[in-house]
């Protein structure tokens, strides 16, 4: 391999090419930037090895028709929202904005680096969107239009509301606290009842509107929980805060000594911080997943009656329409072939690692990849028993089962809320019946019990740990999508893997030893260069020095041929050898005049750390299982290589679900890891699930956790973090409850003043937060 | 009395924050951190 790197994308330059660039696209992009005076970009950027290299797609311009997503306002200004892939650092924002601002007619171009989205506005009569965006595509970024209304608008609205409430609570809490400090000081030195009354009134004036505004997120969730006949942590919070305010108001009106306005608003402030951080951490993970999905969405080429071609998003294509699928393209719809013959890579649907030959009349499914020749399809009826519909149905059934899982915090609050309210009731009746206190006094003590037990630390115990855990995972490219995912992860005692694409890379590799010589390999690779078939690609990869031979013809479903020289590369039948069923895994044959046919064998290699992972999981005390849709020979081989004793091959999606149900029936908590469409129902049915980011979109949507990268190490890392978080959450609960055990007797006895309440509450919250912070340290 | 002054200043700060939130200044915290590093001498908008 050459040591020099491409001046544009930073990738290695293939040995066969002289010069400073790895491909023509990169060279063009470099010249373009140079011509515009933007070559400073190369000095400013820092390449992020995890992001997609900045290499232009040759057919980038044809992939998307932007005009469908343009909106025009009254003043003739058009706008377009796009997602950007390939952002490495701040210099990329600068480059994109500079490129766009140089285009005629552009009035506004801004890239949001957090969400990786671009907003573009221009005068509609001045330019077409495709022309404006052409230079950005030519430099190598990928742009996908999206509908801002549909994507993430809801979560963003909620997040803003939380932030606004947080600001109000912060303002009110700091001011009320200032006033309260002087009141507390007044208890020890001289402060007249009138001054104290004034302080209380000012506090009430600030705190009451603020509380009324800030309690809404909690009250809403509490009300919806009560309506459903459950309780959650928000119920005692809402009741405690409301009662504290009402009692303080009553005290203030009657010139009483103690008011709890500061406790009420500070409590809300702390809780809002937790809520906001939590929603931000998960919102980020979710938006990254949405981003990955949108980039994967393919446009479908629809053939009209008059023979013209149009690009359309798959969900807009009507049943019965004719669709053209080019070689190398992912098939976007389910349909029947009416023209052409090709090989189809079905690994994402069936788990089968060898492509299937298809011809006219065969059914193909969305998510498969057309490999060797263009195909014409008639789109199958929507909502019929298509494979996709079937799988989605199974998934929905499976997901209903999982919705029954109750978060640990809610399980705690299920008994916590009644106990607290009972304690308050007992305090009230105890003081009135046996304590000979007037009923106002008894009520005051009862409310003090509610305030002191208001689960501030308890409500922070889970979200703080969650935020820190998901933040730590996010930095390693592991996206935690569901709120209870980490809790369920920690429960897992069995790991079930899919094979193709999960334990293995999903791409075949040439077996290095065979009865062929190096020169045979180079000859075979020179033919293989003409094809997109994964086996041919693997041959080329094994012989990078080979050059494409002249006059190679591809015979779809069979192989490659140089007719003039009589050289053939392809399947057994193509070479003319009888299929005796002895084929061990994928293979290709090379035949030449005057020589015996040679066999090239391939395997789907396991991911580099798959064996290590299986060993680690076993060491952690988890049972490991393999459920594959592939043939028994291949699946058994992989299982043996990785040391997995429990494996099943040839599983349909239904059988995978059935096996998971069987395991669940045995009381096992299953972690399912898979990527294909055939795994989606199993992912939804499992106790907790994980997908690589190379998975099909449905799998990524149902999986609780999505991880990026080629390695499988994120599995152990997530398990490790999940178990650590569970430990910390439990410790936090013990700390929070321990604090209650100390303070509740004080409150019942009527010794709690606002000062004691404030101190007890903030110290317990700080202790809980401090304990959670330990998670961010101590990476293995 | 200092109390109204203190409250007034705090309230002004709160309003300023709410305004900033509404006008989208908190939408892209990562981008803003990087943007400051690039100084362009040419004006950001140029008619060609």
Interface residues (C-beta under 8 A of the other chain):
Chain A: X44 X89 X90 X91 X93 X94 X97 X98 X101 X102 X103 X104 X107 X111 X112 X113 X114 X115 X160 X163 X164 X167 X168 X171 X174 X175 X178 X179 X202 X206
Chain B: X3 X6 X7 X10 X11 X13 X14 X17 X18 X21 X26 X27 X28 X29 X30 X31 X33 X34 X35 X37 X38 X40 X44 X45 X46 X47 X48
